[in-house]
């Protein structure tokens, strides 16, 4: 036990003494420390919110006394946390039930063009949980506009809109440095009726859009979360544990195949404090977690084909994902050029 854990264990002991609660065995202390770290999304730091910790110790004492034991074990702390979750779990349960009954359309098998499972977090008081959202993209010949439907109907926040603009910058710098980006596109979170904010879906939006341009299907068995910069680097986001667990729960509901998993930012690995059932599923190769730091890595995982890099002649390898993107964009550029020449002749 490192120094921080030892100090926190002493804090637990003093609280137990002060409140007249049952003492904890070492596994129970470890579980309380684990929960304190998860609360602030840090596997090396812990929350010092005494009210929350004291409530957890009180409820753990209740479950231990109900079983007529004199020492709190890990199972009693786990039961206390589970009971706390069940008291505010009605909305999460309804959402998963709607997905299971296909009222809310989420696919966790197959591959589809311009469609990806993005991940978000919903909060109810101190309780928060993750859920997947079906994000779709359409594209066509146009003047370079990317329409954020959430923003157009005033359901998208400023940070989300910033993410869409960053994505536009990446598209232009990667695929149209010396010529106009002659396309228009639209992005939307399907069956989403509340405000959408934050930039954690930027990577998912770009993957869906590039899939629509390239007409290459993406695996629905993998959900993705992560923000990004204009250079295509994937960046850390919040709520990583809830997002992974939320998609895992949906996969359990719809049928776990062993192919499902989550693509997450590499920089978020330090924040992982997952539930034991998720950890067990990953260890048994029933669920996957892929940590990435670039959009190219995400596209390779989602599409299952080579992404491709520019060669010395400025071309992408034949059959690669980027070659398909470049080919369709060039087709629209040629149309734009033809229209411009026709207008000048008139």
C-alpha positions as CSV (number, residue, x, y, z in Angstrom):
1,X,0.0,0.0,0.0
2,X,1.5,3.3,-1.0
3,X,1.6,6.4,1.2
4,X,-1.6,8.0,-0.2
5,X,-3.5,4.7,0.2
6,X,-2.2,4.4,3.8
7,X,-3.3,8.0,4.6
8,X,-6.7,7.3,3.1
9,X,-7.0,4.1,5.1
10,X,-6.3,6.1,8.3
11,X,-9.0,8.6,7.2
12,X,-11.5,5.7,6.9
13,X,-10.5,4.4,10.3
14,X,-11.0,7.7,12.0
15,X,-14.4,8.2,10.4
16,X,-15.5,4.7,11.5
17,X,-14.4,5.5,15.0
18,X,-16.1,8.9,15.0
19,X,-19.4,7.6,13.6
20,X,-19.5,4.4,15.6
21,X,-19.5,2.1,12.5
22,X,-18.1,-1.3,12.0
23,X,-14.5,-1.7,11.1
24,X,-13.4,-2.9,7.6
25,X,-11.1,-5.7,6.5
26,X,-8.3,-4.9,4.1
27,X,-10.3,-5.9,1.0
28,X,-13.1,-3.6,2.0
29,X,-10.7,-0.7,2.6
30,X,-9.3,-1.4,-0.9
31,X,-12.8,-1.2,-2.4
32,X,-13.5,2.1,-0.7
33,X,-10.2,3.5,-2.0
34,X,-11.0,2.2,-5.4
35,X,-14.4,3.9,-5.4
36,X,-12.8,7.2,-4.2
37,X,-10.4,7.1,-7.1
38,X,-13.1,6.3,-9.6
39,X,-15.2,9.2,-8.4
40,X,-12.6,11.7,-9.7
41,X,-11.5,9.5,-12.7
42,X,-7.9,9.0,-11.4
43,X,-6.3,5.7,-10.6
44,X,-3.6,7.4,-8.7
45,X,-5.6,10.0,-6.7
46,X,-8.7,9.8,-4.5
47,X,-11.7,12.0,-3.6
48,X,-11.6,13.6,-0.2
49,X,-15.4,14.2,-0.2
50,X,-16.0,13.1,3.4
51,X,-19.8,13.2,3.2
52,X,-19.9,10.7,0.3
53,X,-17.3,8.4,2.0
54,X,-19.2,8.5,5.3
55,X,-22.5,7.6,3.6
56,X,-20.8,4.7,1.9
57,X,-19.4,3.5,5.2
58,X,-22.8,3.8,6.9
59,X,-24.5,1.8,4.2
60,X,-21.7,-0.8,4.2
61,X,-22.2,-1.2,8.0
62,X,-25.9,-1.7,7.4
63,X,-25.3,-4.6,5.0
64,X,-22.7,-6.2,7.3
65,X,-25.0,-6.0,10.3
66,X,-27.9,-7.4,8.2
67,X,-25.7,-10.5,7.6
68,X,-24.9,-10.5,11.4
69,X,-21.1,-10.1,10.9
70,X,-18.9,-7.8,12.9
71,X,-16.4,-6.8,10.2
72,X,-17.3,-5.1,6.9
73,X,-16.0,-7.1,3.9
74,X,-15.5,-6.1,0.3
75,X,-18.9,-7.7,-0.6
76,X,-20.7,-5.3,1.8
77,X,-19.1,-2.2,0.2
78,X,-20.0,-3.6,-3.2
79,X,-23.6,-4.2,-2.1
80,X,-23.8,-0.7,-0.7
81,X,-22.6,0.8,-4.1
82,X,-24.9,-1.5,-6.0
83,X,-27.9,-0.4,-3.8
84,X,-27.0,3.2,-4.3
85,X,-26.9,2.8,-8.0
86,X,-30.3,0.9,-8.1
87,X,-32.0,3.8,-6.3
88,X,-31.3,6.1,-9.2
89,X,-31.1,3.6,-12.0
90,X,-34.6,3.8,-13.5
91,X,-33.7,6.0,-16.4
92,X,-30.6,4.0,-17.4
93,X,-32.7,0.8,-17.2
94,X,-35.4,2.3,-19.4
95,X,-32.8,3.4,-22.0
96,X,-31.3,-0.1,-22.2
97,X,-34.7,-1.6,-22.3
98,X,-35.6,0.6,-25.3
99,X,-32.4,-0.4,-27.1
100,X,-33.2,-4.1,-26.4
101,X,-36.7,-3.7,-27.9
102,X,-35.4,-1.7,-30.9
103,X,-37.3,1.4,-29.9
104,X,-33.9,3.2,-29.8
105,X,-31.9,1.8,-32.8
106,X,-28.4,0.8,-31.8
107,X,-26.5,-1.9,-33.8
108,X,-23.7,-3.8,-32.2
109,X,-23.1,-6.2,-35.1
110,X,-22.6,-5.8,-38.8
111,X,-21.0,-2.9,-40.8
112,X,-22.6,0.1,-42.3
113,X,-21.6,3.2,-44.3
114,X,-21.6,6.6,-42.6
115,X,-22.7,5.2,-39.2
116,X,-20.8,4.8,-36.0
117,X,-21.6,4.2,-32.3
118,X,-20.5,7.3,-30.3
119,X,-20.5,7.4,-26.5
120,X,-21.9,10.0,-24.1
121,X,-22.5,10.4,-20.4
122,X,-25.8,11.3,-18.7
123,X,-25.8,12.6,-15.1
124,X,-28.5,12.4,-12.4
125,X,-27.3,14.2,-9.3
126,X,-24.1,12.4,-8.2
127,X,-24.9,9.4,-10.4
128,X,-23.8,9.2,-14.0
129,X,-23.9,6.5,-16.6
130,X,-22.8,6.1,-20.2
131,X,-24.8,5.2,-23.3
132,X,-24.2,4.8,-27.0
133,X,-25.7,7.0,-29.6
134,X,-26.1,6.2,-33.3
135,X,-24.2,8.9,-35.2
136,X,-24.8,9.1,-38.9
137,X,-23.3,11.2,-41.7
138,X,-24.4,11.9,-45.3
139,X,-22.3,13.7,-48.0
140,X,-22.7,15.0,-51.5
141,X,-21.2,17.4,-54.0
142,X,-21.3,20.9,-52.6
143,X,-19.4,24.0,-51.5
144,X,-17.5,22.7,-48.5
145,X,-20.1,23.1,-45.8
146,X,-20.5,20.6,-43.0
147,X,-23.9,21.0,-41.5
148,X,-24.1,20.1,-37.8
149,X,-27.8,19.3,-37.5
150,X,-27.7,19.6,-33.7
151,X,-26.4,23.1,-34.0
152,X,-28.9,24.1,-36.7
153,X,-31.9,23.2,-34.4
154,X,-30.2,24.8,-31.4
155,X,-29.5,21.5,-29.6
156,X,-25.7,21.7,-30.0
157,X,-23.5,23.6,-27.6
158,X,-20.5,25.8,-28.4
159,X,-17.9,23.2,-27.6
160,X,-19.6,20.6,-29.8
161,X,-19.7,23.2,-32.7
162,X,-16.0,23.9,-32.1
163,X,-15.3,20.2,-32.5
164,X,-17.1,20.2,-35.9
165,X,-15.0,23.1,-37.0
166,X,-11.8,21.3,-36.0
167,X,-12.9,18.3,-38.0
168,X,-13.5,20.6,-41.0
169,X,-9.9,21.9,-40.6
170,X,-8.5,18.4,-40.6
171,X,-10.5,17.4,-43.7
172,X,-9.2,20.4,-45.6
173,X,-5.6,20.1,-44.6
174,X,-5.5,16.3,-45.2
175,X,-7.4,15.9,-48.4
176,X,-7.7,19.3,-50.1
177,X,-4.6,21.4,-49.4
178,X,-4.3,22.9,-52.9
179,X,-7.8,22.7,-54.2
180,X,-11.4,23.4,-53.0
181,X,-13.1,20.9,-50.8
182,X,-16.1,20.5,-53.2
183,X,-18.5,18.6,-50.9
184,X,-21.3,19.2,-48.4
185,X,-22.1,17.0,-45.5
186,X,-24.5,16.6,-42.6
187,X,-24.0,15.0,-39.2
188,X,-26.6,14.0,-36.6
189,X,-27.1,12.0,-33.4
190,X,-30.1,9.9,-34.3
191,X,-33.0,9.8,-31.8
192,X,-31.3,12.4,-29.7
193,X,-33.8,15.0,-28.3
194,X,-31.7,16.8,-25.7
195,X,-28.8,19.2,-25.9
196,X,-25.5,17.9,-27.2
197,X,-22.3,19.5,-26.0
198,X,-18.6,18.7,-25.5
199,X,-16.1,17.6,-28.1
200,X,-15.8,13.9,-27.1
201,X,-17.7,12.8,-30.2
202,X,-15.4,14.6,-32.7
203,X,-13.4,11.5,-33.5
204,X,-16.6,9.5,-34.0
205,X,-18.1,12.3,-36.3
206,X,-15.0,12.3,-38.5
207,X,-15.0,8.5,-38.8
208,X,-18.6,8.5,-39.8
209,X,-18.1,11.3,-42.3
210,X,-15.0,9.7,-43.9
211,X,-16.9,6.4,-44.2
212,X,-19.7,8.2,-46.0
213,X,-17.2,9.9,-48.4
214,X,-15.3,6.7,-49.1
215,X,-18.4,4.5,-49.1
216,X,-16.6,2.1,-46.8
217,X,-18.7,0.4,-44.1
218,X,-17.7,0.7,-40.4
219,X,-18.0,-2.1,-37.8
220,X,-20.9,-1.4,-35.4
221,X,-19.4,-3.8,-32.9
222,X,-16.9,-1.1,-31.9
223,X,-18.0,2.2,-30.2
224,X,-15.6,5.2,-30.2
225,X,-15.0,8.2,-28.0
226,X,-12.4,10.9,-28.1
227,X,-11.8,14.5,-29.1
228,X,-9.2,15.4,-31.7
229,X,-7.1,18.3,-33.0
230,X,-6.6,19.5,-36.6
231,X,-3.7,17.2,-37.1
232,X,-5.8,14.1,-36.5
233,X,-4.4,13.4,-33.0
234,X,-6.9,11.8,-30.6
235,X,-7.2,13.6,-27.2
236,X,-8.5,12.7,-23.8
237,X,-12.1,13.1,-22.7
238,X,-14.2,12.8,-19.5
239,X,-16.4,9.9,-18.3
240,X,-14.3,7.2,-19.9
241,X,-15.3,4.5,-17.3
242,X,-19.0,5.2,-17.6
243,X,-18.8,5.3,-21.4
244,X,-17.1,1.9,-21.7
245,X,-19.4,0.3,-19.1
246,X,-22.5,1.8,-20.9
247,X,-21.6,0.2,-24.2
248,X,-20.7,-3.0,-22.5
249,X,-24.2,-3.1,-20.8
250,X,-25.8,-2.6,-24.2
251,X,-23.8,-5.4,-25.7
252,X,-24.8,-7.7,-22.9
253,X,-28.4,-6.8,-23.6
254,X,-28.2,-7.4,-27.3
255,X,-25.8,-10.3,-27.1
256,X,-22.1,-10.3,-26.4
257,X,-20.2,-11.9,-29.4
258,X,-16.6,-11.4,-28.4
259,X,-16.1,-8.9,-31.3
260,X,-17.5,-5.9,-29.5
261,X,-15.5,-3.2,-27.7
262,X,-14.6,0.4,-27.3
263,X,-12.0,2.6,-29.1
264,X,-10.7,5.2,-26.6
265,X,-7.9,7.8,-26.3
266,X,-4.6,6.4,-25.2
267,X,-4.2,9.4,-22.9
268,X,-7.3,8.2,-20.9
269,X,-5.7,4.8,-20.0
270,X,-4.5,6.4,-16.7
271,X,-8.2,7.1,-15.8
272,X,-9.5,3.6,-16.2
273,X,-11.2,2.3,-13.1
274,X,-13.7,-0.2,-14.6
275,X,-16.2,-2.5,-13.0
276,X,-15.1,-6.0,-12.3
277,X,-17.4,-7.6,-14.8
278,X,-16.0,-5.5,-17.6
279,X,-12.4,-6.3,-16.5
280,X,-13.3,-10.0,-16.5
281,X,-14.9,-9.8,-20.0
282,X,-11.8,-8.2,-21.4
283,X,-9.5,-10.8,-19.7
284,X,-11.6,-13.6,-21.3
285,X,-11.5,-11.9,-24.7
286,X,-15.3,-11.4,-24.7
287,X,-14.9,-7.6,-24.9
288,X,-12.2,-5.4,-26.3
289,X,-10.7,-2.0,-25.3
290,X,-8.5,-0.3,-28.0
291,X,-6.4,2.7,-26.9
292,X,-5.4,4.9,-29.8
293,X,-3.7,8.3,-30.4
294,X,-4.6,9.0,-34.0
295,X,-7.6,9.0,-36.3
296,X,-5.8,6.6,-38.7
297,X,-5.7,4.0,-36.0
298,X,-9.5,4.4,-35.4
299,X,-10.3,4.1,-39.1
300,X,-8.2,0.9,-39.4
301,X,-10.0,-0.7,-36.4
302,X,-13.5,0.4,-37.6
303,X,-13.0,-0.4,-41.3
304,X,-10.7,-3.4,-41.1
305,X,-8.7,-2.2,-44.1
306,X,-5.4,-0.4,-44.5
307,X,-5.8,3.4,-44.0
308,X,-2.9,4.3,-46.3
309,X,-0.3,7.1,-46.3
310,X,0.7,9.4,-49.2
311,X,3.6,8.1,-51.2
312,X,6.3,10.3,-53.0
313,X,4.0,10.8,-55.9
314,X,1.3,12.2,-53.6
315,X,-1.0,9.2,-54.0
316,X,-2.5,6.8,-51.5
317,X,-2.0,3.0,-51.9
318,X,-4.7,1.4,-54.1
319,X,-7.4,-0.3,-52.1
320,X,-6.7,1.8,-48.9
321,X,-9.3,3.8,-47.0
322,X,-7.7,7.1,-47.8
323,X,-7.5,6.2,-51.5
324,X,-11.3,5.7,-51.5
325,X,-11.7,9.1,-49.8
326,X,-9.4,10.9,-52.2
327,X,-11.0,9.2,-55.3
328,X,-14.5,10.4,-54.4
329,X,-13.3,13.9,-53.4
330,X,-11.5,14.2,-56.7
331,X,-14.7,13.3,-58.5
332,X,-16.5,16.2,-56.9
333,X,-13.5,18.5,-57.5
334,X,-13.7,17.6,-61.2
335,X,-17.4,18.4,-61.2
336,X,-16.7,21.7,-59.6
337,X,-14.0,22.5,-62.1
338,X,-16.3,21.6,-65.0
339,X,-19.1,23.8,-63.7
340,X,-16.7,26.7,-63.2
341,X,-15.4,26.4,-66.8
342,X,-18.9,26.2,-68.2
343,X,-19.9,29.3,-66.3
344,X,-16.9,31.2,-67.6
345,X,-17.7,30.2,-71.2
346,X,-21.3,31.5,-70.8
